[in-house]
Amino acid sequence: MELPVKFDQVLLPKEGIDMKKWCVVACDQFTSQPKYWEELAEYVKDAPSALNLIYPECYLSDHTAKRIEGIISNMNEYLKNDLFRSVDDGLILVERTTAHGNTRRGLMMIVDLTQYSFDPKDKALIRATEGTVVERIPPRVRIRENCPLELPHILLLIDDEKRSVIEPHIGAKDNELLYDTDLNMGGGHIKGYHVKDRKGVENALKELLKASTAKYGEPLLFAVGDGNHSLATAKACYKPENPLSRYALVEVENIYDEGILFEPIHRVVFPKDVDKFVSEFNKAIGGTAKSKMFVGKEERVINLPQNAIEGVDKVQKFIDAYLKANGGELDYIHGENDLKEICAAKGGVGIVLMPMEKNTLFSYIVKNGVLPRKTFSMGEADEKRYYVESRRIK
């Protein structure tokens, strides 16, 4: 069976560019905190930065067309001004140490979008792990479809208990250091190495793919850990007349890496009637696990199901039904402290959810198709992937 990956040209900022200003966190973070993006813009100022090449989703409803035009213009200007250097086979080992002290490692790869599906019925080699909200794809298509570059925050996971794909290349003598920088806004530190043993990576991936059939009864190589809607958007933009659009640049990480932490994604609801929402929530949701609810500035104790996945499913279904019947808004928040801050500032109702066990992910996906929407996050918001690498898609 052919691998759904290839190793081709990847672009990095040219040497001499301030990498601390270049690298910025994934665009789908801090969506309810415009202050984060304002502070980042103030720090970057006029320096070359990935901030000028992405669309922070905090601003998705504001001046969309004008902002997209600006992004495309910036990409073309950066290309024209020769601000990039090329890594021809794009096999880059990323070593990220977060401000929380955990270190995780991944390999940059280019994946074949024809081998990816977010339909739970498809037995694709690259699968979504959560339900995909198709309504979220068109606005993202409008951003990507005319851009000459992609900057990925997509993380794909492999089920590699033997640690055969990534780990053998950590500290390899022939690795070439490509970048080494602190990250802005409390993101920690990141290093990137050019891995020369491409054949070793390919052979390990082939063995992993073969083993998945024996383990699960069907082939499965990658499960989306982060950025599923970005991957779905990339596939929606694929046009056969543009061969580059068939692929997407991603970072691949091993689920058994001790640095990978599965954090819950909390909910903040802005109901029209707070007391009614809280009362109906407490009647509908029960269980033996104790958790928290923030109602404005007040903290309360709530009960949730002991099984984290069941808890997410039950809470999400209640919220969806309640908002449909009564109106209001919902957002997904990474980090309990951020949730508490938002509720206090905006008068929302914050629901603290429980973390799932990461080693159950692949078996759950094979058995059930997808997890409930927004079940887990790979770390807190400031632990998310920072944009460093980019790739031509036109």
Phi, psi and omega in degrees: 000132184286139178292142179273034182227157169216164181239111187219187186300131173235143182255142175234157174301142180298149177301139183104340176285139180291103185292331180294330176273335180290311188284127176227157186289161181309141187294342183265018176256159178054043184289340177253014184228073179303336180300325178302312184289328177293318179294322178296315179298322179294324179290316183290319185053235185262009181289152172302131186203146173298340178302329181278356185244003181234168180242096178303126187291349171304332185251017186303331183269000186247119170049048188304306185300315181296318181293320178297317177302320179295319179297313180298318178299317179295319178300312180297323179293317179296320178294316181297322183273007173058050181270004183243152168241158189250138167249110197295323180256359171061017181270095187241126174274119180259128178241112186244122172251119183275168178294346179272356173099352180270142179245131177229157184229148180210165177243130174286131178218162176250119186255152181275114184292340177289346178260011179247143174210143173257005175279117183302338181282339181281138178261057183286160178285337176238118187235147171291151178253352180225162176298133181265128179273102188298335179293341181277349185281314184306315179296330178284329174297320180299331178284315189278325196301332181248009180278140176280345183231155166240143173239113191268139165243017182282130175243123174254144181253145170242150179262081191240075183297331179281352178056054188260341188266308187263312191300325179298344185259001177285120180077013179299140186297328183270003174298143177249123179292124182256323177205158184200106188207149164290155178253146181285169173056034176076026183275355179094227186218151180217142174231151176227133181237138173280116179272126185269341184273067181297320182297321179298320178295314181299315181297319180294321178295320178297318179294322179294319178296317179297318182293330182296326179294318179292323185283319187247354182082005179199151182285134177207117183257314185235138170242136184289122177266328181204146174083029183300320181291332174291320178293319177297323177295317179301318180293322179296336180269358181292127176231126183306329180289348177241091184303329180296332183285354180284348189236161176220143178274132183220166168251130181257129180231153180270128182299339180271000175296125182296339181281348179273118180247130176269109179258147175289153173257115185279163179248138169237125183245138176244080182282158177290329179233100185299313183299319179296316181299313183296318180297313181290326177300312183295329177287324187274328186250126178216176179158186185257355180267132178273136176218194185236153170227132174258121177246099189062237180267359184266138176255131180233161176264135175232163177253136178230161174301148181295323178283121187298319181294318177298322179296315178300315182300314183292317180294316182296317180296321178297312182299314180302314182292319181295312182294325178296322182276329190239350182083169182125182183229156182227141171222159182250127189238132176265118177104125182294323180295319177296320179299313180299318181295317181295316180297318180294322184280327189244358178076028181273176174249115182258133181244118180273119182260169187263149178282144176268161176280122188291332182285359176264358189298305187296316180296324178294318182296316179298319184282321190245353180093290179216159172283164169302155184303133176055054180280319184217162175227142179277080181094177178284175183302318182281359174264357182294163180301137173262141178290123174231298181282158171215174184207143175289133175239005173222000000 
